[in-house]
Each structure stands twice: as C-alpha cells, then as structure tokens.
Amino acid sequence: MKRSTIIACGTALLLAACGSLPPTSDRAPTAASARPAASGSALEVTLYALGLIDTGYRFGGKNPEAGLDCSGMVSYVFNRAAGLSLSGSAADIARKGKPIARDELRPGDLVFFNTRNAPFSHVGIYIGDERFVHAPSTNGRVRIDQLTARYYAQRFEAARTYFD
C-alpha cells in the first residue's frame, strides 16, 4: 500500500471521528457514547500504526527494520506515537490496560484475541469502523483486518485502552 493511500485513509478516519452528531435531549445516551471521542494521542497511535502497513513480520520483532510481531508492533507504536512504554507479551499488555466493552472501542484502543488456544495471545490496534491493524504471523506482513471477519470474530477476547 502506498504511503499516500495510508495518509488518505488516516485523514478519512480523523474526519469521520470528528463528524459524529452530538447527543440531543430526546435521545438517551448509549453505551457507545459513555466514553469520550478518541484523544489526540490515540489518533496519533492510529495514524502511526497505519504507517506500518506492509512491514514484515518477525517473531519477537520489536522494530520495523528487523520486523514486528503483534506485541512488538503495539509497543513500538505506543512508544513512538504517544510516549507510552508498553512491554512484554500481548497478555502482559492486556493486564496493564483498562478494560472496555467492545461497543466502547475508539481508534487507538487495543483488541485482543485467543489465536493459539491461549488467552490474550494476539493483539491489534483498533482504527475504527470495526477494523484493526496488527502483525499476524500468517502472510508475514502488518495489515488491516475486520473484527467481524469469521476468524477474528470467533477469537475476540477483550478490548483495553491506555487512554482516558
């Protein structure tokens, strides 16, 4: 994917995040409106993650030059884009984050999956519209996938945030 395409996608995400309607007095607040919109740091995380699309996969990888695995990608992005130091496995990252409901996901939040018959064995960065960026070992590249895709929908475990 070309860098200009990634920038265009990121811009579209930012505009979509800013384009929601405020609640009106005749509408009851929903669970989705219980959390504030994504913060500036969360949007930076989202855009930085999009910039890593097509980066090679490497088990234990912690930087784009050598390759990234899922937790290495999350740690790298959060450190560079938000100045937050996250380390360890996907399960370690999940333990330290604040639990949120799936319907409260905002760009920059983390999504966790059971992909190896082990809780919290995979992590990705939610980018909005039921999509997330992650570094899967299959196909060997950082990519975007859908939470609603059968494989991920069956393995979704939890969502966490490091913002708010």
N, C-alpha and C positions, 0 to 999 in steps of 0.2 A: 504494500500500500504506500502510495506516495505521501511525502510529508505534507504537501498542500491539501491532500484529501483528509489527512488526520486533523490538520488545523481547521478545515471547514467543518468536520464532524464536531470538534470541540467547541467551535463557535456556535454551532446549532444547538448543542447541549446547553451552553450558557444562556442562549436566548430563550430556549424552552423553559429553563428553570426560572427565568425572570418573567415569563409570560403567564403565570398562573393567576387566576382570579382570586381576590381576597374573599374571605367568608362574608356572607351577608347575614343580616339579622334574622331572616326567615329560614336559614339553613342551620341545622345543628352541626357542630364541629364533628369531624370524622376522626378516626384513629390516625389516618394519614396526615391530618393537619395538626396532630398533637406535637409533632417535632417541628422546629423552625426549618426554613429552607437551608440548603447546603451553605456552609460558611465559605469565605474566600479561600481558606486553607484547604477545605475539602474539594473545592473546584480546582485548585492548583494540583492536588493529588490526582484528580480525574484526568486533567489535561496531560500531566506528566506521564501517567500510565498509557494514555493513547499514543504518546510519542514513542513508546517502546514496542508497538505492534511490529511483528516480524522479527524481533530479536530472538536469537537462538536459545534453545532450552539446554540446560546442563544441570544434572542432579547436583544439589549443593551449591549451585551458582549464585553468586551474590552481586555481580555487576554485569552490565550489558556486553562489555568487551569479551568476557570469558563465557557468558551465557548465564541464564537465570532459571532457577526453579521457582515454584509458586511463592514460597515464603521469602526467598531471596528477592524476588521482584517487589513484593509488598514492602519489605524492609527498605530496599533501595529507594522506592518511590516516596515513601513517607519521610525518610530522612532528607532526601533532596528537595522535595516539594513543600514539606510542612515543618521540617526541622524536628520531627519526632523520631526518637530512636526505638524501633521495634526490632526485636531479635528473636532467634530461636525458630522452632518449627511452626507450622500452621496451628497446631494445638496450643503452643506457648502463646502465640499472638492472640488466639481466641480467648484464652484465660484472662488476659490483661485488658481486653476491650469491654466496653459497656454493652450488655445485651439489648437488642432492639427487636421488635416484631418485624416480620418480613414486609408488612404493608407500611412500615415506617422508614424503609430504605431511602436514602438520599445519595446522590453522587458523592463518592469518596468513602462511603461505608464499606465494610468488608463482608463478604459472603463465604460461608464455609460448607464443605461437603465431606461426605464419607465415601471416598473413592477407592479405598484399599481395605475395606472391612475394618476400618479403624476410625473412631470419632475424630473429627476435625483434621482429616488427612490432606485436605486441599483447600486453598484459599484464593479468592479473587477480589478485585476492586470493582464495586458497583459503579456503573456510569450513568444509570438512568434507563428508563424505558424497558425494564426487565432484562438489561444486558450487563455484562461484566467483562473486565479484562483480566486475563490470567495466563499463567505459563504452564500449560499442560505438557506432560511428557509425550503424549500422542501427537504426532505430526511435528514435534520438535520446535515450535515457534510460539511466541507470545501472540495471543489473538483475542478476539471478542467472541463470546458465546451468549446464548439466551438462557436465562433461568428457567424458562418454560420448555426448553428442549428436553426431550424424554430422559436422556441420560442424566442431566443435571437436576431436573425436577425430582427424579426418584432418589437422588443422593443428597439433596439440600438438607443441611442440618440446622444452621443458625446464621444470624446476622449480628454483627458487632459494629460499634462506632468508637472512634477515638476523638470525635468532635462533639460539641455541645457543652 
